[in-house]
Amino acid sequence: MGDAAGQLIPTLDLLALVGYVGAWFGYVVHTKRRNLHQKRGLLAAMNRVREQWADAILERDNRIVDSQVINGLVRKETFFASTTLLILASTVALLGVGDQVNQLFREIPFAHPTPLALWELKVAVLALTFVYAFFKFTWAIRQHSYCGTLLAAMPMPDKVAEHGGRQQAVRLARLSNLAARHFNDGMRAYYFALAELSWFINAWVFLLATAWVIVVLYRREFRSKALSILG
């Protein structure tokens, strides 16, 4: 009977997990409303810059630099996608060595003994976080690849009015903005994964780390010097 009870997941850990998911979801909804509807925030400011960039493309005959910009974005997203796969593989491997690694965590000060079911839940949540990040990064890669095709199809300056160049520039800017938003979602998942790592210590540290990550993200997206420069 005692062994069975030891396998149960403590209520505090379940509440901490609910708080973590709720905080992440609430923050995403809040930032989307401020960036997309109120046009405030670092992402909204960069969206305006990308729109100016797309308009400027129409005035250039030589667009090699523009293609290099898109290729650079794709390379950056590819790096994070491949890195996420490596992290995900390492995280999944932890499921098979729960007992050994759990013994190490028991020696950490303030870390509480962790039932095997709770250990597996923690690893599963961490793995799902990186799965989410991987899908976001790969979707950003595809969208910026489409931007390269739109760039190649954009008419020369003397043919802009004849071939609908303005509409093409708008599509390019919107698609690049969408790709940037998905990449930003993937990067945000990394921040929340760092908070989730603290759960291996105990639930209270997990909650504090989640709150700290939200404060850091909010300050960088809505109160940073970078935003004041772009604003």
Secondary structure, DSSP 4 states (H G I P E B T S, - for coil): -HHHHHTSPPHHHHHHHHHHHHHHHHHHHHHHIIIIIS--SHHHHHHHHHHHHHHHHTT-S--HHHHHHHHHHHHHHHHHHHHHHHHHHHHHHGGGGHHHHHHHHTTSTTPPP--HHHHHHHHHHHHHHHHHHHHHHHHHHHHHHHHHHHHHHPPPGGGTTTTTHHHHHHHHHHHHHHHHHHHHHHHHHHHHHHHHHGGGT-HHHHHHHHHHHHHHHHHHHHS-HHHHHH-
